[in-house]
Amino acid sequence: MTHAPYETYAQAVDFVRGQVGGRRPEVGIVCGSGLSSLADTLEGDVVAVKYDDIPGFVRSTVEGHKGQLVFGTLSGKQVVCMQGRFHCYEGYTAHQAAFPIRVLHLLGVKALLVTNAAGGINPDYNVGDVALIADHLSLPGIAGSCALIGPNLDEFGLRFPSISDLYTPRLRHIAARVYLTHASLRAERKFRLHEGVYAWCYGPCFESRAELRALRTMGADLVGMSTVPETVVAKHCGMEVLAMSLVTNRCVSRREQDTIEAVAAEMAGKAPEIVAEDFPHHEEVLQAAAARTSDVQEFVRCIVREI
């Protein structure tokens, strides 16, 4: 299945404008798992539009994703938040997952901020840390699943876009400056910021130990199940892009003890090697996100103010 025709995007935009009037948001924000409450902090005349009502939108089925566009003001800027996103593991194509981004572009969004919950592959990353995405590793994209496959829609961008600078350096510089000058976040809240490479995998399974070791060998610092279809389409549309991951679990990639050796040791009367490990689960993701929500909100507010 290829992407929808341009007319479907236009219908979506016409519908949304009919709900929100003449608003032209400058900044779009995609709220990841456990971070949807950022949309609840918007000010002014806040208007929400349900995904179910918008032509071309599919339904978000993930816990913690409300499934609506929320329009309002944040740090003096007109903003639209995606309160919930679509994932390929829900059964959607990359085109469907990224459909809202083109709608945001046609609504007037020039800068897109994308947040997600991710597993920390880099051993220096702890739960609760945030990492700016400097680049990505898209295994589905390499294998042939890209949101730009199919006839090019010239109304949005070029047939062969370069994504070497997808994650806009200007916006990353703003984010770094906000972090380095926001002493209360760093000192009082122990907010740690990194910059790294995000690996996109389809999901919904959390990755195996061998897969995580392979991803680390290929240079990945983080792994998640979203973001890349959205950011690739945003780049194709000419948007500036800032993406960041909240580390909600540390990935378990340690190779297990050889079973034959373990049984041989047991037969020889030796005590078995016991290593306690915490494997990821969705509840953990939501809990970790909730614990850091207010800090991420403050960080995003400061970034939006400087854009």
N, C-alpha and C positions, 0 to 999 in steps of 0.2 A: 504494500500500500504506500503510495506517495502522499505528499502533503496536499492540503486542501487548495482549491483554486483561490485566486486573489479575491473573488467576489464574496467568498465565505468570511474572510477576514474583514472585508468592508461591512458586511452585514453585522458582524460582532461589534465593530466600532460604532456603527449607527445606533445599535441597541443600547450600548453602554452610554453613549453621549445623551441618548434620550432619558437615561436615568439620572445622570449627573450634571446635565446642562452644559455650559460652555467651559468647563474646567479643562485645563491643559497641564497635567502633572509634568513636572520637570524631572522628577526622580521616581524610578520604580524600584520596589524592594520585594524580593522573593523571600518569604519567611519559611525557614526550614523546620524540621521536626522539633517540637517543644519550644519554638521561638515565635509562634504565631501571635503571642500577646503583644509583640511590638506594635502590631496594627491597632491594638486597643489604646495606645498612647497618643494616637493622632489627635490633633486639636482642630478647632474651627467647626465648620458645618460638615460633619463627617457623614458620608454616605457609603453604604455597603451594597454591592450587587452580587447576588448568588451566581455561582458558576452554572448551576442547573438551568438558569434562565438565559444564558448567553449563547447565541448560535456558534457552533463549532467547538465549544468547551465540552470536555468530558467530566466525569465525576471523580473527585478525590475520595479514595476509600481508606486512607490511612488514619489511624488514631492520632489525634492531635492536629489534624488538618481540617479547618472549618469549611473551606471551600467557598471563598468569596473574595472579590476585589473590594478593598476599602480605600476610599478617597478622603484626604484631609490635609492638614498642614503639619509639618515636622521641621523644627528648627528654622521656621520662616520660609520654608520651601513647600510648594505644592507637590504632594507625594501620592502615589498609589501603591498599596501593599497587596501582594498576592498572599492571602491568608490560607496557605495550603497550596501544594503543587501536585503535578502528575508524574508518575514514575513508569518506566517500562515494565517493571516487575508486576505492576497492576494489570498487565495485559495490553498496555497502550504502546503504540509505535513511538519512535523518537520524534516524529512529526507532531503527533498528538501531545506529547509531553511538552514540546516547545511552542505549541500554537499560541498560548497567551502572550508570549514575548513579542511576537509580531503585532498583536493587538495593542500592547503597551506602546510600541513604537509608533503606530498610527495615531494613538491618542496624544502623542507629543513627547513621550519620555526620551530624554537624551542620555541619561546615565542610569545604569542598572546595577543595583546592589543585590547580590545573591548570597544567602546564608544557608548553611546546611549543618547537620550533625554528622560527624565522621569518626571513623576509627583511627587511632594514632598508630601508624606503623613505625615511625621514627621513635627510637627508644627515649629520646630527650623530651618527647611530648607527653604531658600528663593530662589526666581527665580534668576538664575545666579550662584548659588552655585554648587559645584561639590562634588560628594560622591563616594568614593571607595566602591566597592561592596565586602563585607566580606562573604556574604552568600546569598542564594536566596530561595524564596518560589515559587515553580512551581505548581500552581493549575492544569494546563493542564497535567503536569507530574504525579501528584497524581491521576488524573482521567484517565490516560492511554495513554497520548500523549507524547511520549519520542522519541528522535531522535535515540535511540539505540534499539528500539523494532524491532524484527525480528531476523533472523539468525545472529549470531555474525560474524563479519569479523575479523578473527584472525590476519590478516595482520596489523590491526590497534591497537588492544588492547584486554584486557580480557573480558570475558562474563559478569562478575559482577564487574564493577569498583566501587571503593569508591569515593564519591564526597564530603566527609566531609572537605577535604582540597583543593577543586576545585580551589578557588581563592588564588593563590600561596602566602603564607606569605612573602617570600623573595621579591617578586615584590611589594607587598603593603608596605613593609618597605622602599624600594627604593623610592616609590612615596611619602611617608610621609616625608622622609628625604629631598627630593627635595622641597616639600612645605615649610617645616620649615626653610630651609636655603635660600629660594628665597624671600628675604625681599621686593623686588619691586612688586612682584605679590600680596603679602599680604597687604602691606601698601599703595602702590600707586593705584593698580588696584582693591583693596577690594575683592580679590579672596579668597573665603572661602571653605575649604575642610573638608568634614565629612567622616565617614565610617559607612555603614549601610547595611540593608537587602533589596534586590531588589525582588519585586513580579512580576512574569511574568503572564500576562493575554493575551488571544488570541487577543482581539480587534475585529473589528476596533472601536467599541464604547468606548469612555472614560467611566470609571467605574461609577456605581451609588453611591449615598451617602451611602446606606447600605453596598454595597460591600467594599467601602473604609473604613468604620468603622470596618468591619470584618477583612480586611487585617491588619489594625493597631493593632487590638486585637491579631492577630496572629504573630505580631512582625515585620511587614514590615515598612520600612521607605520610600521606593520609589516604584513606579509602572510603568511598561512599557510593550511594546508589542513585545519585541525581546530578544536577547542576550542569554537566557538560552539554547536553542537548540545548539547554536554555542559553548558555553563554556563547555557544557556537552560532546560534541563530541571532543573538544580540549583536555579535560582531559582524555578521553578514548584513544586518540592518544599519550598521554604522554607529551603533551605540558605544559609549564608554562603559567598561565593565569592571566592577570590583566584586570579587567573590571571597568569602571567608568561611572557614570551617570551625565549628566548636567541637573540640575533642571530647567525645562522650564515653569512650571506652578505649582501653589499650589493647591492641591486637595481640593474640596469642599465636606466636609463630615458632616457638621452640619445638624442635624435633622430639617426638616421643622416644622413650627408651625402646631399644630393639626388643621385641616380644620374645624372641628365642633366647636372647641373653638373660632377660628377666626370668623366664621359666627355668633356665639352667641354674641361675643363682638361687632361685627358690628351692630347687631340688637339692642343691648343695647346702641348704640350711641357712643361707644368707638372708638378712632382712631386705625386703623389697624397697626399692627407691620410690618414695612418695613425694610428688610435687603438687602442691595445691595451686590450681589455676582457675581464674575466673573467666568464663566464656561469655561473650556478649549476648544481650537480649534486649528487646525493644523497650521494656519497662526501664531498664538501666539507662537507655538513651534518653528517655523522657525525664527521668529523675535528674540526670546530670545536666540536661539543658535547663530544667527549672531552677536548679541551684545557681546557675550563672546568668539567668535571663536578664536581671536588672542591669548587670554590668555590660552585657552585649548591647542592650538597649541604649545605655548611656554612650557607649563607644560609637554606635551607629548614628545617634543624634548629633554627636560632635562632628562626625565625618560629613553628614549631610549639610551641616551648617557651613562647612568649608568648601563644598563643591561649587 
